[in-house]
Amino acid sequence: MEPVVFVAVIGGLILMLLIIGAPLRPVRFIGQGIIKIIIGAAFLFFLNTLGNQAGIHVPINPVTSAVAGLLGIPGVAALAAIGYWVI
């Protein structure tokens, strides 16, 4: 294979990756955010299931799911503390 053809093919693949890969980045970011919100809702479900005996109940809505999903276990603990002491 000629070096010119090899460099042209590699350059074309890089150009195609730049053109196709750019629009996929925001879609990937949105998809990861949705997955984190779903995981946060699952965390809150388990908190409500296990915390029912202690009187802890955190409503599952998009805001609390986003906090629990983005912050993880510390976010769930913070929501439980806020629900227990403030409300």
N, C-alpha and C positions, 0 to 999 in steps of 0.2 A: 504494500500500500504506500502510495506517495505521501511524503510528509505534509504537503500542502492540503491534500484531501483529508488527512487525519486531523490537522489543525482546524480545517473548515468544519468538519463533523463535530469536533469537540466544542468549537465556538458556537455552532448552531444549537447544540444541546444546552449549553449554558444560557444562551439567549432565550430558548424556549422555557427553560426552568425559571428564568427571571420573569418572563411574561405570564406564565401560568401560575407560578408560586406566589406572586404578589397578591392576587385576589383571594387566595386560600387562607392567608394569615388571619384576617378578621373573622372568617367563618370558623377557624379553629379556635380562636379566642372566645367567641360566643358559645361554641359547643362546650368548651371546658368550663365556662361559667355556668351553663345550664346543668352540667354534670355535678358541679360543686353544690348548686342549690338543691338538687335531688338528694345528694349525700347528706346535706344539712337537714333536710326534711326527715330522712331516715334517723339521724341522730336525735332529732326532737321527738320522733315517734318512740324510740327506745327510752328516752328520758321520761316521757309521759307515762309509758308502760311501767317502768321501774319506779318512778317517783310518785305514782298514784297512792301508794301506801303512806308516803310521807307528806302528802298534800301538795306536791309540786306539780303544777300544770303550766306549760308554756304553749300558747296557741301556735299552731302550724300555719303560717301564712308566708307569702313571698319575702317579706322583710326579715322575719326571724329565721327563715330557712337560709337566706343569703348570709346573714350574720353567722349562723352556725356552720354553714358550708365554707365560707371564706376564712373564718378564724379557727375552725376545728373544735376540738374538745374544750379549749379555754373559752371559746365563744359560747358553747353550750352551757358551760359552768357559769359564765357571766349572765346569760339569759335566765338561768335557774335562780341565781342570786337576786337578780333584779325582780323576778317574779315572786320570789319568796319574801323579800324585805320591803319592796316598794309597793307592790300591788296587794 
